Amino acid sequence: MTDADMSVLNEVFDVIMDRKNNPVEGSYVCSLLDHRKGINKILEKVGEEATETILAVKDNDKEEIIYETSDLLFHLLVMLAATGVSLEDISEEMKKRRH
C-alpha cells in the first residue's frame, strides 16, 4: 500500500487558483489561462505533455517518466482550474471508483 504525500498537488492547485483570481504579470499560469486561444492552448499543452509522457514510458526512462508525468499533472491542474473543476471533485470521483 502506498501512502505518497500528494499534498503538493493541493499546494500547486492553490497557486494556480490564486493566479487565476489574482493575475500576475509574467506568470506562466496566467499566460495559459489568458491565452488568445483560450482553453485550446491549455488543451494543447495537456496533449503535448501526455505524448511526452507516453514516449518516456515507451523508452523505459524512469527519470523522464517522472519529469513528464509531473508536467502532465501540472497542465491537468491548470485545465481543471480553467474549467471550474476542483481537486475535491476529482477526489470524490476517485473515491467512488476504488470499490
NORCORFEN-V590598 format. One record per residue. N is the residue number from 0. PSI is psi in whole degrees, 0 to 359 (* if undefined). Layout:
# NORCORFEN-V590598
n: {N;N}
psi: {PSI;PSI}
This chain:
# NORCORFEN-V590598
n: {0;1;2;3;4;5;6;7;8;9;10;11;12;13;14;15;16;17;18;19;20;21;22;23;24;25;26;27;28;29;30;31;32;33;34;35;36;37;38;39;40;41;42;43;44;45;46;47;48;49;50;51;52;53;54;55;56;57;58;59;60;61;62;63;64;65;66;67;68;69;70;71;72;73;74;75;76;77;78;79;80;81;82;83;84;85;86;87;88;89;90;91;92;93;94;95;96;97;98}
psi: {135;134;50;138;102;15;338;329;319;318;314;318;321;320;316;315;322;319;325;316;336;76;142;124;133;357;132;317;314;323;327;313;330;15;146;335;354;217;334;324;316;317;324;317;320;314;317;313;327;317;316;324;314;316;324;320;315;321;357;43;95;315;317;325;314;314;310;325;322;316;316;313;318;311;330;321;319;317;315;314;318;331;4;22;129;163;331;319;315;317;316;319;319;322;322;329;349;353;*}
